[in-house]
Amino acid sequence: MVHELVKYIEEFLKLSEEEAVRTLVKKVMYPDFDLAFEKARRILCIAPHPDDCEVGAGGTIASLSKMGKEVFLAIATDGSLGTSDPNLAPQQLAYIRMMEQEEAGRIIGVKKVIWFGYKDGYMPYDREARSKFVEVIRALKPDVVLAPDPWLSYEAHPDHRNTGLLSAEAIMVTGLPHYVEEGSLIGLEPWHVRYVAFYYTSKPNYYYNITDTIDVKMRALKAHKSQFEANWNEFETLIKFIATLYGKRVGVGYAEAFKLLPTQLIHAIPFAEII
């Protein structure tokens, strides 16, 4: 074992710092890193609002569902502020967006959509909310959790930041057997999530080929009529442009991008940013 470690260290010293870190993580510590999605049996995508999972990871979800994976969506807020129409009541819009999300979920093959029920624009960042996230993770037992990157530069929306932070924190503590919040998690077994994949990220390190499912993604996005119908042509162009740029990085037609991290590396690891 010591001999092997010395061998690795000698090899790593020949590499640049970034190459050394990535090689250590991907080849030594987590040899399944590049197959994290393919090897997962169950995936949970957490979204700040209805439509975010489809925008950030819809093609990936459709592909994984097609492969027979169980995919769940958890929507943090009701989307009731997502309109510029003063005559559309928030309660009415919340219902519309719930129906749109359920339809979009069916299109990409989601097993179930879970609703946290927080008000759009007011996603709290507190222990109670974190407890709800932990509860869902322990109940579903996902191998991979998708969530918005809370450290995205210039992200102004508090729902996105708070949902991402709560997701990361919940993933970090959900495997701890003594983590409970005022008895609310009694009866749920601890669960260790192997990987977290942040979408809406400016530091992607993992690209998933969605060339075969880009059309499914677009159909799912079209189901969110209240959000995209009025400007569909512009929106479709933007989504496909971004997917094309990501695809070009890895030599495919279309791709979605994630910051993929083993969950053991989302706490007190200085080199997590360069993995």
N, C-alpha and C positions, 0 to 999 in steps of 0.2 A: 504493500500500500504506500509506504513512504517512498519507495523507489519510483512508483508510478507518479506520485505527486511531484517529485523532483524532475521527472521527465517532462511533465506538463509545464512546470515552471520554466524549464529551459527552453521549451518550444515557444511559450508565450512571450518570453523576453525578446524573441526575434520579430515580434509583431508590433504594430503601433498600439497605443493604449486602447483605442476603441476596438480594434480588431481582437486584442487580447481579451477584453471584457466579453465581447460577443461570442468568442470561441469558448470561453470558460462556461458561459451560461448555456449556449445552444448545444455544445458538443459534449460537455462533461457533466454539468449539473442537471440539465433538462434536455436530454437527447431527443425527446418527442416535441420540442418547441415548434418546429416547422410543421408539425402535423397536429397541432393543438386542437383545431376545429374538427379535423377528420377523425381523430381518436375519441372525441367527446361523445358521450351517449345522450346527454341532456344539456341544453343551452337555455339560459335566461337572458333576455334583453330588457334592460330597464330604461325607460324613456321619461324625460321631463313632461312631455305632452303627447297626445295622440299625434302620430305621423313621424315622430323622431326616429323610431327604430327603422321605419321604412326608408327615410331619407339617409340615415347614416349606415344602415346595414341590411337593407331590404333584399338586395341580391344575394348576399351571403346567407341570410336566413332562408330564402327560397331554395337555395342550393342544398343547404344542410337538411332542410325538411324533405327534399326530394331524395336524399341519401338515407332517409329513415330515422334521422335524429328527432328527438322530442324537443321542440322549441316552444318556449313560453314568453309572453310579453307581460311586463309589469309597468303600468302607466301611473306616474306620480301625481299629475294634476288633471283637472277636468277639461282644460283647454277653453274655458269659458270666456277668456279675454281675446281670443284669436279672431277678431273681426274689426273692420273699420266702419261697419254699419251701425249707427246709433239706434236704429229701430229693431235690431236683433237682440233680444234679451239674453243675458248671460246664461240663464237656466236653459233656455231653448237651444242655444249654441252648444252647451255642454252635452245635451241629449243627442244633437246632430253629430257631434264629433265622436261620441261613444259608438253610435251606429256605424259611422264611417270607419272607425278603427277596427271594429269587429269584422267588417267586410274586408278591409285590407289584410287583416290577420288571416282570414280564410284564404285569400288569394295567394299569400306566401307560405301557407301550410302550417300556420301556428296552431298548436294544440289547445291553448287557452290564453285568454287575455285577462289579466288581473288588474283591478283598479284600486289604487290607494285612496283616491277621492279628495285629494287636497285641491284647494282653489288655485286656479291659474294665476300666476304672478305672485303667489304668496306661499311658495313651498318653504316650509320651515326647516331650519337646520338645528335640530335638537335631539335629545335622547329618545323621545317618544317616536319620532320619525325613524331614527336609526333602528329602533326596536322592531318597527314594522318591516323594514328591509331585511333584518336578520330573520324574522319570522318566515317571510316568503322564501328566502334562500334555504333555510333549514327544512321547510316543508317540501320544496321542489327538488332539492339536492342536485343542483346543476354542476357540471364539470367545468363549464366556462360561463362567465357572466360578461355581457356586453353592457357598457354604460358610457354616457358622455364624458369626455375628458374634462375634469373640473379645472385643470391647469392650462386650458386653451388660452393663448394670448388674446387679449381684447374681448373676451366673452363677457358681455354686459348683462346677460339675463340671469337673475338670481336663481330661477328654477333650474337652469342648466348647471350652474355651479354647485348648488346645494344637492341636487340629485346625484351628480358625479361624486361629490365628497361623501355623501351618505352611503353610496354604493361601495366605495372603496373602504370606508370604515367598517361597514357591515361585513364585507368579505374578510377583512382582517380579524374580526372577533368571532365570526360565526362558528369557527371550529373550536372555540374555547368552552369546555364543558361547564365552567362556572359563570359564564356570561349570561346573566338574566337581567331584565329590567323590571323591577317591582313585580316579579312573579308572572309577567306576561308571556314568558317563553317556556313555562313549565310544560313538560311532556314532549318537547321537540328535541330530538337528538342533535348534537353538534354535527356540523358538516364542513369539510374542508374543500373549498373551491380551488381547483388546480390553477386555473388561469383567469385573469381579468383582461378583457380587450376593450380599450377605450376608443370609441368612434368620435367624430368631430375633433380630431387631434391634429396638432401642427407638427408632431414628432412621430410619424408612423414608422413602424419597424416590421410590419406584417401586412402583406397585400393578398387579398383573396380574389381569385379569378371569378368574375360574375358575367363573363361573356355569354354563357348559356342561359343566364337568368335575368339579364338586363331588362328584357321585355316584361317579365313577371314583376320586377321591381316597379317599372313604370305603370303597369296596370294597378298595382297596389297603391301607388301614389295618387293615381287618378281617382281612386275611391275616396280620397280626402277632398271632396269637391268644394267644401266650404273654404278650404285653404288655397287650392291651386287652380280651380277651374277658370277663374277670371283671367289669369295670366299663364295659362298652361304652356303655350308655345315657348315663352321665355324661360319658364321654370324647367321644362323638359330639356331645353338646350343647355342650361347651366348644369343640370344633374349629369347629363351625358358627357359634357365637356370635362367635368371633374373626374368622372369614371374613366374617361379616355386618358387623361393625364396620369392617373394612378396606374392604369393598364400599361401605359408606355414604359413606366419604370420597371416593370417585370416582364415585358414582352408579350402581353396579351391584349385582347381587344378592349375589355372593360374590367376594372377592378375596384374594390372598396378597400380603404386603408384603416388600420388600427394601430394603436400602441399596445402591443401584447406584452404582458408581464406575468411571470409566475407569481402567485399571491404571496409567496414567502419573501419576495423582493419589493413589496410595497411599503416597507417600514424600515427606516434607518439604514438604507442602502444608498450610499453616495453615487454609485455608478448606474443606478436604475435608468437615469435619463438617457444614457448613451447605448443602452442595450439595443 
